[in-house]
Amino acid sequence: MSNVLLRIVDLKYAYGDRIAVKGISFDLHPGEVFGLLGPNGAGKTTTISCISGHLKQYTGQMTLAGNPYSPHQKGDHRRFMGLVPQEIAIYETLTAEENLVLFAKLCGVPGDKIKSTADRMLAFAGLTERKNDLVKKFSGGMKRRLNLVCGIVHSPPLVLMDEPTVGVDPQSRNHLFDSIMKMREQNTAILYTTHYMEEAERLCDRIAIMNEGAIMAIGTAQELKQLANAPNGTLENAFLQLTGRSLRDES
């Protein structure tokens, strides 16, 4: 994968005196699932928020397909990106179909394609039969699946996923995995944060392990195990070797 879709160079972000992201750099390629692993407070969500344009006062450079990328300054840049946030960001007093129609309009899907796009995304999420039900009646897994397709309704080349499987049942979790693999096959680049080691090993082509705002290592799961001198061990053992075993609390 020699071509680069997203390039991050020396990205830094601070909340007052606390530096949350300390000059990280990485590339993301089309058709790649790139994982960000790290303990609480490692800087994963802050990194996602800078790339999505929700945080503005970062330093460093970002390019998308070789062009300067400034989603916090230029709204049209955001249409190249889809965001599936950690917190479910859909409207519970609307139906599944109404949510998708709304997000399609907000993301610039042409008017004559909104209905067909909503139908396609409902099928992708396995929610066609529930499209007229209010979201507040949905299970947690159904909401997560709808949250995913609302974030990708405009078929962006880059998708940012921040812990998208938190609190879902095994069936919905497996459906989300299948959806991610289908997006990968369609050449979508996916930046994926998770606390679940088995998810990262199953889904991610490469993984960056973050700790205290810095990237400690980047590689395949097997390369990270070898780096941590545990080639026959688990990714969790490699993770603990690289980040330490002390408890972390959200701050």
HELIX and SHEET records of a PDB file:
HELIX    1   1 LYS A   44  SER A   52  1                                   9    
HELIX    2   2 GLY A   75  PHE A   80  5                                   6    
HELIX    3   3 ALA A   96  LEU A  106  1                                  11    
HELIX    4   4 GLY A  111  LYS A  113  5                                   3    
HELIX    5   5 ILE A  114  PHE A  124  1                                  11    
HELIX    6   6 THR A  128  ARG A  130  5                                   3    
HELIX    7   7 VAL A  135  LYS A  137  5                                   3    
HELIX    8   8 GLY A  140  GLY A  151  1                                  12    
HELIX    9   9 PRO A  170  GLU A  185  1                                  16    
HELIX   10  10 MET A  197  LEU A  203  1                                   7    
HELIX   11  11 ALA A  221  LEU A  227  1                                   7    
HELIX   12  12 LEU A  235  THR A  243  1                                   9    
SHEET    1   A 4 ARG A  18  LEU A  28  0                                        
SHEET    2   A 4 LEU A   6  TYR A  15 -1                                        
SHEET    3   A 4 THR A  59  LEU A  64 -1                                        
SHEET    4   A 4 ASN A  67  PRO A  68 -1                                        
SHEET    1   B 6 MET A  81  VAL A  84  0                                        
SHEET    2   B 6 LEU A 158  ASP A 162  1                                        
SHEET    3   B 6 ALA A 189  THR A 194  1                                        
SHEET    4   B 6 VAL A  33  LEU A  37  1                                        
SHEET    5   B 6 ARG A 206  ASN A 211  1                                        
SHEET    6   B 6 ALA A 214  GLY A 219 -1                                        
END                                                                             
